[in-house]
């Protein structure tokens, strides 16, 4: 669907038939219930790690993912919205500081860590690119994103590019290792 149509325009849509959106949600809900039943049965037979890799579980996870996309498409096609309905967000206890909170200047809002991950396969045989080049490309993109955030009024306390695992921020031992002899931090890559 083009983003040039009335669905994506600034004017209110008025009357919209919600039925296609409800059907997409109902199909997703049915698949989630089937997933729960299957996962309980598989877990009764196997350990947790084996259950995670069971073909029945993987097939249903794939189906749920496709139905999540169908819900997105139904909302997008009908309303022109870009819903973020598949993020996992855990509410912290009122007294509990967020796990990845960082010290911030007085009066500032506490900082949190955000991640953007990629699963990148080896390039085709004979291609000039290597997986090592991915880190360099992501490091350049990270610098651009950090600048855009700064330009948008955010304070970016740290940013990093890593391969294989998310970077743990605020680790003094790691910070010491990354400081060169002059006391300067290298680029954003970790």
Secondary structure, 3 states (H helix, E strand, C coil): CCCCCHHHCCCCCCCCCCHHHHHHHHHHHHHHHHHHHHHHHHHHHCCHHHHHCCHHHHHHHHHHHHHHHHHHHHHHHHHCCCCCCCCCCCCCCCCCCCCCCECCCCCCCCECCCCCCCCCCCCCCCCCCCCHHHHHHHHHHHHHHHHHHHHCCCCCCCCCECCCCCCCCCCHHHHHHHECCCCCECCCEC
